Amino acid sequence: MTTDLDELATVLLDRAAGSPARRAAESLHPFGAGLRQTLLALLSGAELAEHEAPGAASLQVLRGRVRLIAGDDGVDLGPGQLAPIPPRRHGVRALEDAVVLLTVAVPEPVPVAD
């Protein structure tokens, strides 16, 4: 199974335009155990409010520009750029209409002995 990220990015930007939050997201099909990916579209000025880090994760910009903010630190990212998500509270702000790919490592569940 494949996903056309460019096509889905266009769909999500259209959805974001009709959303009061000015953003839209879609989880992608799993690429294997231990990995979760979500494509997010944010219109210029839209934010993902500060929240706890989900564990080991990265943010890749496919379109537009965003600012990844953690405390007093921030980094601006553009198309083709990839950054690790800081292991602390952080947020994301769209500097212009943007689409990003969030990849999160999900720990394997530990089997419980009977």
C-alpha positions as a Markdown table, in Angstrom:
| # | Residue | x | y | z |
|---|---|---|---|---|
| 1 | Met | 0.0 | 0.0 | 0.0 |
| 2 | Thr | 1.3 | 3.5 | -0.9 |
| 3 | Thr | 0.3 | 7.0 | 0.0 |
| 4 | Asp | 0.6 | 10.0 | -2.3 |
| 5 | Leu | 1.7 | 12.6 | 0.2 |
| 6 | Asp | 1.4 | 15.5 | -2.2 |
| 7 | Glu | -2.2 | 14.6 | -3.1 |
| 8 | Leu | -3.2 | 14.1 | 0.5 |
| 9 | Ala | -1.5 | 17.4 | 1.4 |
| 10 | Thr | -3.7 | 19.2 | -1.0 |
| 11 | Val | -6.8 | 17.5 | 0.4 |
| 12 | Leu | -5.8 | 18.4 | 4.0 |
| 13 | Leu | -5.1 | 22.0 | 3.1 |
| 14 | Asp | -8.6 | 22.2 | 1.7 |
| 15 | Arg | -10.1 | 20.6 | 4.8 |
| 16 | Ala | -8.1 | 23.0 | 7.0 |
| 17 | Ala | -9.6 | 26.0 | 5.1 |
| 18 | Gly | -13.1 | 24.8 | 6.2 |
| 19 | Ser | -12.1 | 24.2 | 9.8 |
| 20 | Pro | -12.4 | 26.7 | 12.7 |
| 21 | Ala | -9.1 | 25.5 | 14.0 |
| 22 | Arg | -7.5 | 26.2 | 10.6 |
| 23 | Arg | -5.8 | 22.8 | 10.6 |
| 24 | Ala | -6.5 | 19.2 | 9.5 |
| 25 | Ala | -4.8 | 15.9 | 10.0 |
| 26 | Glu | -4.9 | 12.3 | 8.9 |
| 27 | Ser | -3.1 | 9.2 | 10.3 |
| 28 | Leu | -1.3 | 7.2 | 7.7 |
| 29 | His | -1.4 | 3.5 | 7.4 |
| 30 | Pro | 1.1 | 1.8 | 9.7 |
| 31 | Phe | 4.5 | 1.0 | 8.2 |
| 32 | Gly | 5.2 | -1.6 | 10.9 |
| 33 | Ala | 5.0 | -2.1 | 14.6 |
| 34 | Gly | 6.4 | 0.7 | 16.6 |
| 35 | Leu | 5.9 | 3.6 | 14.2 |
| 36 | Arg | 3.0 | 6.1 | 13.9 |
| 37 | Gln | 2.8 | 8.7 | 11.1 |
| 38 | Thr | 0.4 | 11.6 | 10.8 |
| 39 | Leu | 0.1 | 14.2 | 8.0 |
| 40 | Leu | -0.9 | 17.6 | 9.3 |
| 41 | Ala | -2.0 | 20.7 | 7.4 |
| 42 | Leu | -1.9 | 24.1 | 9.1 |
| 43 | Leu | -3.0 | 27.3 | 7.6 |
| 44 | Ser | -0.8 | 30.4 | 8.1 |
| 45 | Gly | -1.0 | 31.4 | 11.8 |
| 46 | Ala | -2.6 | 28.1 | 13.0 |
| 47 | Glu | -0.9 | 26.5 | 15.9 |
| 48 | Leu | -0.6 | 23.2 | 17.7 |
| 49 | Ala | -0.7 | 24.4 | 21.2 |
| 50 | Glu | 2.1 | 23.5 | 23.6 |
| 51 | His | 1.9 | 19.9 | 24.6 |
| 52 | Glu | 4.0 | 17.1 | 26.0 |
| 53 | Ala | 6.4 | 15.3 | 23.7 |
| 54 | Pro | 5.0 | 12.0 | 22.5 |
| 55 | Gly | 8.4 | 10.2 | 22.9 |
| 56 | Ala | 10.9 | 9.9 | 20.2 |
| 57 | Ala | 9.5 | 11.8 | 17.2 |
| 58 | Ser | 10.4 | 13.9 | 14.2 |
| 59 | Leu | 8.7 | 16.7 | 12.2 |
| 60 | Gln | 9.4 | 16.9 | 8.4 |
| 61 | Val | 8.1 | 19.8 | 6.4 |
| 62 | Leu | 6.6 | 18.9 | 3.0 |
| 63 | Arg | 5.1 | 22.4 | 2.1 |
| 64 | Gly | 5.3 | 25.9 | 3.6 |
| 65 | Arg | 7.1 | 27.0 | 6.7 |
| 66 | Val | 6.6 | 26.3 | 10.4 |
| 67 | Arg | 8.2 | 27.2 | 13.7 |
| 68 | Leu | 8.9 | 24.4 | 16.2 |
| 69 | Ile | 8.9 | 25.9 | 19.6 |
| 70 | Ala | 10.1 | 24.4 | 22.9 |
| 71 | Gly | 10.2 | 26.8 | 25.8 |
| 72 | Asp | 12.4 | 29.8 | 24.8 |
| 73 | Asp | 13.9 | 27.8 | 21.9 |
| 74 | Gly | 12.5 | 27.8 | 18.4 |
| 75 | Val | 13.6 | 26.7 | 15.0 |
| 76 | Asp | 12.0 | 27.6 | 11.6 |
| 77 | Leu | 11.7 | 24.8 | 9.1 |
| 78 | Gly | 10.9 | 24.8 | 5.4 |
| 79 | Pro | 10.2 | 22.2 | 2.7 |
| 80 | Gly | 12.5 | 19.2 | 2.8 |
| 81 | Gln | 13.7 | 20.0 | 6.4 |
| 82 | Leu | 13.5 | 17.5 | 9.2 |
| 83 | Ala | 13.9 | 18.1 | 12.9 |
| 84 | Pro | 13.7 | 16.0 | 16.0 |
| 85 | Ile | 10.8 | 16.8 | 18.4 |
| 86 | Pro | 12.4 | 18.1 | 21.6 |
| 87 | Pro | 11.8 | 15.6 | 24.6 |
| 88 | Arg | 9.8 | 18.3 | 26.5 |
| 89 | Arg | 6.8 | 20.5 | 26.1 |
| 90 | His | 6.6 | 22.0 | 22.6 |
| 91 | Gly | 4.3 | 23.6 | 20.0 |
| 92 | Val | 4.2 | 24.3 | 16.3 |
| 93 | Arg | 3.1 | 27.4 | 14.5 |
| 94 | Ala | 2.5 | 27.8 | 10.8 |
| 95 | Leu | 4.4 | 30.7 | 9.4 |
| 96 | Glu | 2.6 | 30.2 | 6.1 |
| 97 | Asp | 0.2 | 27.5 | 4.9 |
| 98 | Ala | 2.1 | 24.3 | 5.6 |
| 99 | Val | 2.0 | 20.5 | 5.6 |
| 100 | Val | 4.1 | 18.5 | 7.9 |
| 101 | Leu | 4.7 | 14.8 | 8.5 |
| 102 | Leu | 4.9 | 13.8 | 12.2 |
| 103 | Thr | 6.6 | 10.5 | 12.8 |
| 104 | Val | 6.4 | 9.0 | 16.3 |
| 105 | Ala | 8.2 | 5.9 | 17.6 |
| 106 | Val | 5.7 | 3.9 | 19.6 |
| 107 | Pro | 7.2 | 1.5 | 22.1 |
| 108 | Glu | 6.2 | -2.2 | 21.7 |
| 109 | Pro | 3.9 | -3.4 | 24.4 |
| 110 | Val | 5.5 | -5.6 | 26.9 |
| 111 | Pro | 3.8 | -9.0 | 27.1 |
| 112 | Val | 2.2 | -9.8 | 30.5 |
| 113 | Ala | 3.0 | -13.2 | 31.9 |
| 114 | Asp | 0.0 | -15.3 | 32.8 |
